[in-house]
Amino acid sequence: MNEIDILNVSSKLSIDFIEENDKLKIEIDALRKTFSKFSNSSDKLDNLLGLQRCVFDKAGLGYEEMKNVKHFKNFFVKKNEPKIVCNYCGRIGHVSTSCIFRNNLCFGKIRKIWVPKGTLVTNLQGPKFKWVPKT
């Protein structure tokens, strides 16, 4: 009886090991597939980064090659405004009729006028201290 029991137990264990081995083989195959997907995608990414192609060329990403598409040279079109130059001060942006230097508007609300010398006297009271001779 002992030998039969030992044989039954060993056959059950061998069957369990075979089933577990089959499950592990299936799991290994699934892991290999996912790993190959990741490795292929990383290779494709390295390839795309290494090519440094035009922005519109997406042939490596699964798109069809764009043969009949014109690539734009300038993405931003600069606005061409007429440059108005002042004839009085030579600065760009205004004309001589509205020139702040010509109309004396650059000094704010204070307008300066010409005064002849000697007509305007400042400090009428003099200094606040007196001169004393040395002792």
PAZAPA-4460 file (N, C-alpha, C; in steps of 0.05 Angstrom, whole numbers, plus 32768, in hexadecimal, padded with zeros to 4 digits):
% residues 135
    n_x    n_y    n_z   ca_x   ca_y   ca_z    c_x    c_y    c_z   seq   type   mol
   8010   7FE8   8000   8000   8000   8000   8011   8019   8000     1      M     A
   8026   8018   800D   8037   802F   800F   8042   8037   7FF4     2      N     A
   804A   8024   7FE5   8055   802A   7FCB   8040   8036   7FB8     3      E     A
   8028   802C   7FBA   8012   8036   7FA9   800C   8053   7FB1     4      I     A
   800A   8059   7FCB   8005   8074   7FD4   801B   8087   7FCC     5      D     A
   8034   807D   7FCE   804A   808E   7FC6   8049   8094   7FA8     6      I     A
   8041   8080   7F98   803F   8084   7F7B   8028   8097   7F74     7      L     A
   8011   8095   7F82   7FFB   80A7   7F7E   8002   80C4   7F85     8      N     A
   800F   80C7   7F9B   8017   80E2   7FA4   802B   80EE   7F90     9      V     A
   803E   80DD   7F88   8052   80E7   7F75   8046   80EE   7F5A    10      S     A
   8032   80DE   7F51   8025   80E4   7F37   8014   80FE   7F39    11      S     A
   8007   8102   7F51   7FF7   811B   7F55   800A   8133   7F55    12      K     A
   8021   8130   7F62   8034   8146   7F63   803F   814C   7F47    13      L     A
   8045   8137   7F38   8050   813B   7F1D   803B   8148   7F0B    14      S     A
   8021   8140   7F0E   800C   814D   7EFF   8009   816A   7F06    15      I     A
   800A   8170   7F21   8009   818C   7F2A   8020   819D   7F1F    16      D     A
   8038   8191   7F20   804F   819F   7F15   804D   81A4   7EF7    17      F     A
   8042   8191   7EE9   803F   8194   7ECC   802B   81AB   7EC6    18      I     A
   8014   81AB   7ED5   8000   81C0   7ED1   800C   81DC   7ED8    19      E     A
   801B   81DD   7EEF   8027   81F6   7EF7   803C   81FF   7EE2    20      E     A
   804A   81EC   7ED7   805E   81F2   7EC2   8050   81FD   7EAA    21      N     A
   803A   81F2   7EA1   802B   81FC   7E8A   8021   8219   7E8F    22      D     A
   8016   821E   7EA8   800D   8239   7EAE   8024   824D   7EAD    23      K     A
   803B   8245   7EB8   8052   8257   7EB8   805C   825C   7E9C    24      L     A
   805B   8248   7E8A   8063   824C   7E6F   8051   8260   7E61    25      K     A
   8036   825E   7E66   8023   8271   7E5A   8029   828D   7E64    26      I     A
   802E   8290   7E7E   8034   82AA   7E8A   804E   82B5   7E7F    27      E     A
   8062   82A4   7E7B   807C   82AD   7E6F   8077   82B8   7E53    28      I     A
   8067   82A9   7E43   8061   82B2   7E28   8053   82CE   7E28    29      D     A
   8040   82D2   7E3A   8032   82EB   7E3C   8045   8302   7E44    30      A     A
   8057   82FC   7E57   806A   8310   7E5F   807E   8317   7E49    31      L     A
   8086   8302   7E39   8098   8307   7E23   808A   8319   7E0E    32      R     A
   8070   8315   7E09   8062   8325   7DF6   8061   8343   7DFF    33      K     A
   805A   8347   7E18   8059   8362   7E22   8074   836F   7E23    34      T     A
   8089   8360   7E2A   80A4   836B   7E2A   80AD   8372   7E0D    35      F     A
   80A5   8361   7DFA   80AD   8367   7DDE   809E   8380   7DD5    36      S     A
   8085   8384   7DDE   8077   839D   7DD6   8086   83B5   7DE1    37      K     A
   808E   83B4   7DFB   809C   83CB   7E07   80B7   83CF   7DFA    38      F     A
   80C5   83B9   7DF4   80E0   83BD   7DE9   80DD   83C8   7DCC    39      S     A
   80C9   83BE   7DBD   80C5   83C8   7DA2   80BE   83E6   7DA2    40      N     A
   80AC   83ED   7DB5   80A4   840A   7DB6   80BB   841B   7DBF    41      S     A
   80CC   8412   7DD1   80E3   8422   7DD9   80F7   8424   7DC2    42      S     A
   80FA   840F   7DB2   810B   8411   7D9B   8100   8425   7D86    43      D     A
   80E6   8424   7D82   80DA   8438   7D70   80DD   8454   7D7A    44      K     A
   80DA   8458   7D94   80DD   8473   7D9F   80FA   847C   7D9C    45      L     A
   810D   846B   7DA1   8129   8472   7D9E   812F   8479   7D80    46      D     A
   8123   8469   7D6E   8126   846E   7D52   811B   848A   7D4A    47      N     A
   8103   8490   7D54   80F7   84AA   7D4D   8106   84C1   7D58    48      L     A
   8110   84BE   7D71   8120   84D3   7D7D   813A   84D7   7D6F    49      L     A
   8145   84C1   7D64   815F   84C3   7D57   815D   84CE   7D3B    50      G     A
   8146   84CC   7D2E   8143   84D5   7D13   8143   84F4   7D10    51      L     A
   8136   8501   7D23   8133   851E   7D23   8127   8528   7D08    52      Q     A
   8110   851E   7D02   8104   8525   7CE8   80F2   853D   7CEB    53      R     A
   80E5   8544   7CD5   80D3   855B   7CD4   80BB   8555   7CE5    54      C     A
   80AE   856A   7CEE   8097   8567   7D00   8080   8559   7CF2    55      V     A
   807D   855E   7CD8   8066   8554   7CCA   806B   8537   7CBF    56      F     A
   8083   852D   7CC1   8089   8512   7CB7   8084   84FE   7CCE    57      D     A
   806D   84F0   7CCB   8065   84DD   7CE0   8064   84C1   7CD5    58      K     A
   8076   84BA   7CC3   8076   84A0   7CB6   807C   848A   7CC9    59      A     A
   808C   848E   7CDD   8093   8479   7CF0   807F   8474   7D06    60      G     A
   806A   8484   7D07   8056   8481   7D1C   803D   8472   7D13    61      L     A
   803E   8465   7CFC   8027   8456   7CF2   8017   8465   7CDE    62      G     A
   801E   847E   7CD7   8010   848D   7CC3   801B   8487   7CA8    63      Y     A
   800B   848C   7C93   8015   8489   7C78   8028   84A1   7C73    64      E     A
   803A   849C   7C61   804D   84B2   7C5B   803F   84C9   7C4E    65      E     A
   8045   84E0   7C56   8038   84F8   7C4B   8049   8503   7C34    66      M     A
   8041   84FB   7C1C   8051   8502   7C05   8048   851D   7BF9    67      K     A
   802E   8522   7BF9   8024   8539   7BEB   801E   8551   7BFD    68      N     A
   8029   8551   7C15   8024   8567   7C28   803B   857B   7C26    69      V     A
   8034   8594   7C24   8049   85A9   7C24   8050   85B0   7C41    70      K     A
   8069   85B0   7C47   8072   85B8   7C61   8075   85D6   7C62    71      H     A
   806B   85E1   7C78   806B   85FE   7C7A   8087   8607   7C83    72      F     A
   8090   861D   7C76   80AA   8628   7C7D   80A8   8639   7C96    73      K     A
   8094   864B   7C97   8091   865D   7CAE   8077   8656   7CBC    74      N     A
   8079   8650   7CD6   8061   864A   7CE5   8053   8663   7CEE    75      F     A
   8063   8678   7CF3   8057   8692   7CFC   805C   86A6   7CE6    76      F     A
   8046   86B3   7CDE   8048   86C8   7CCA   804A   86E2   7CD9    77      V     A
   805F   86F1   7CD3   8063   870B   7CE1   8050   8720   7CD5    78      K     A
   8046   8730   7CE7   8034   8745   7CDF   8044   875D   7CD5    79      K     A
   803F   8765   7CBC   804D   877B   7CB1   803D   8795   7CB4    80      N     A
   8044   87A5   7CC7   8037   87BE   7CCB   8048   87D4   7CBF    81      E     A
   803B   87E9   7CB3   804A   87FF   7CA9   8057   880E   7CC0    82      P     A
   8071   8814   7CBD   8080   8821   7CD3   807E   883F   7CCE    83      K     A
   8070   884D   7CE1   806D   886A   7CDF   8084   8876   7CEF    84      I     A
   8092   8889   7CE3   80A9   8896   7CEF   80A3   88B3   7CF2    85      V     A
   80A9   88BE   7D09   80A5   88DB   7D0E   80BB   88EB   7D00    86      C     A
   80B4   8900   7CF3   80C7   8911   7CE5   80D5   8925   7CF8    87      N     A
   80CB   8928   7D11   80D6   893B   7D23   80EB   892D   7D35    88      Y     A
   80E4   8917   7D42   80F7   890A   7D55   8103   88F1   7D49    89      C     A
   80F8   88E6   7D34   8103   88CF   7D27   80FC   88B4   7D33    90      G     A
   80E9   88B4   7D45   80E1   889B   7D52   80CA   888E   7D43    91      R     A
   80C8   8874   7D46   80B4   8864   7D38   809A   8864   7D49    92      I     A
   8083   8866   7D3B   806A   8862   7D48   8057   887A   7D49    93      G     A
   8061   8892   7D41   8050   88AA   7D40   805A   88BC   7D2B    94      H     A
   8049   88D0   7D24   8050   88E4   7D10   8057   88FE   7D1E    95      V     A
   8060   8912   7D0E   806A   892A   7D1B   8054   893B   7D26    96      S     A
   803B   8938   7D1D   8025   8949   7D28   801E   8940   7D44    97      T     A
   8022   8927   7D4A   801C   891D   7D65   8036   8917   7D75    98      S     A
   804C   8923   7D6E   8066   891E   7D7B   8066   892B   7D97    99      C     A
   806D   891C   7DAB   806D   8926   7DC6   8084   8939   7DCB   100      I     A
   809A   8936   7DBC   80B0   8948   7DBF   80AB   8963   7DB1   101      F     A
   809D   8962   7D9C   8097   897A   7D8D   8082   898B   7D9D   102      R     A
   806F   897E   7DA9   805A   898C   7DB7   8060   8990   7DD5   103      N     A
   8079   8989   7DDD   8082   898C   7DF9   8071   897C   7E0D   104      N     A
   8067   8965   7E04   8057   8954   7E16   8068   8940   7E25   105      L     A
   8082   893E   7E1E   8093   892B   7E2B   809A   8933   7E47   106      C     A
   8096   894C   7E4E   809D   8956   7E69   8085   8955   7E7C   107      F     A
   8070   8949   7E75   8059   8947   7E86   8047   8960   7E82   108      G     A
   803B   8969   7E98   8029   8980   7E97   8039   899A   7E9B   109      K     A
   8052   8998   7EA4   8062   89B0   7EA9   806E   89B9   7E8E   110      I     A
   8069   89D1   7E86   8075   89DC   7E6E   808A   89F0   7E76   111      R     A
   80A1   89EE   7E69   80B7   8A00   7E6F   80B7   8A18   7E5C   112      K     A
   80BC   8A2F   7E68   80BD   8A48   7E58   80D8   8A55   7E5C   113      I     A
   80E0   8A66   7E4A   80FA   8A74   7E4C   80F7   8A8D   7E5D   114      W     A
   8109   8A90   7E70   8109   8AA8   7E82   8125   8AB4   7E80   115      V     A
   8127   8ACE   7E7B   8142   8ADB   7E7A   814F   8ADB   7E95   116      P     A
   816A   8ADB   7E95   8179   8ADA   7EAD   8175   8AF4   7EBD   117      K     A
   8175   8AF1   7ED8   8172   8B07   7EEA   8156   8B0F   7EF0   118      G     A
   8142   8B05   7EE2   8127   8B0D   7EE8   811B   8AFB   7EFD   119      T     A
   8124   8AE3   7F00   8119   8AD1   7F14   812E   8ACD   7F2A   120      L     A
   8127   8AD6   7F42   813A   8AD4   7F58   8130   8ABF   7F6B   121      V     A
   8141   8AAD   7F73   813A   8A98   7F86   8147   8A9E   7FA1   122      T     A
   813C   8A94   7FB6   8146   8A97   7FD2   8149   8AB4   7FD9   123      N     A
   8133   8AC2   7FDB   8132   8ADE   7FE1   813B   8AE4   7FFE   124      L     A
   8135   8AD1   8010   813B   8AD6   802C   8159   8AD1   8033   125      Q     A
   8167   8AC2   8024   8182   8ABC   8029   8186   8AA4   803B   126      G     A
   819F   8A9E   8043   81A3   8A87   8055   8198   8A8C   8071   127      P     A
   8195   8A76   8080   818A   8A78   809B   81A0   8A7B   80B0   128      K     A
   81B9   8A7D   80A9   81CE   8A80   80BC   81DE   8A9A   80B6   129      F     A
   81EC   8AA4   80C9   81FB   8ABD   80C6   8219   8AB7   80C6   130      K     A
   8228   8AC8   80B8   8245   8AC5   80B8   8251   8AD5   80CF   131      W     A
   8262   8AC8   80DD   826F   8AD4   80F5   828D   8AD4   80F1   132      V     A
   829B   8AEA   80F7   82B8   8AEA   80F3   82C6   8AD7   8107   133      P     A
   82DE   8ACE   8100   82EC   8ABB   8111   82F5   8ACA   812B   134      K     A
   82F7   8ABC   8140   8300   8AC7   815A   831C   8AC1   8160   135      T     A
***
